[in-house]
Amino acid sequence: MTQLISKSLLLAFCMFFASCATQLPVATGIKEISPSDYRSLVSQKTQRKEVYDGLYNQMTLAATRMDGEMSEAYLAHSARLLQWNLTQYQDEKAKWVSKGTQSTDFFVSLYTPERKHNDLSSSKSIWKIYLDVNGQRYEGKAVKMKGQLTEIQTMFPEHNRWSNAYMVSFPIAAALSEGKPATLTITGTVTSTQLSF
């Protein structure tokens, strides 16, 4: 009996330490963020809404505001996972900074029960997506994200296998929208909804 308890405790001990994943190091000069801190930040920057007509789901929308803090964390998380060296990290950061001078970005995960309606990036999309900030309205341009489901979910845990992932850019410099209340509106012939940030 004592031997069985000892083996059970040893097995539990081994499983506990095996489940504690080793965090990969990052190159010197790259901001570090733990996976749990990253997930916590994504959660803070994400709004989610489900739209129903009676019992029928018309849309499930999750959007993450890619402001300066979120973009910095996104790059740091990517650098650790992909084991970028300092040069790669600085190159990617320069691209984000350059993009931020021209646009404000949101990651958007969209589910519609009709697959053909999930077409935010199409030139003939049934949807319009707007950002209201500083008393102005900006129309967004969506680009469908490529990559494996697990890759996208690692960066944006709200995303799921039934949704399509998009990066939506609005023509307002990130510095002009940073830290200000904003409303994201998605509207179309099927339904409409808003998320407040």
Summary of the structure (lengths in Angstrom):
residues: 197
radius of gyration: 20.4
end to end distance: 58.3
largest distance: 72.9
contacts: 551
relative contact order: 0.17
helix: 37%
strand: 30%
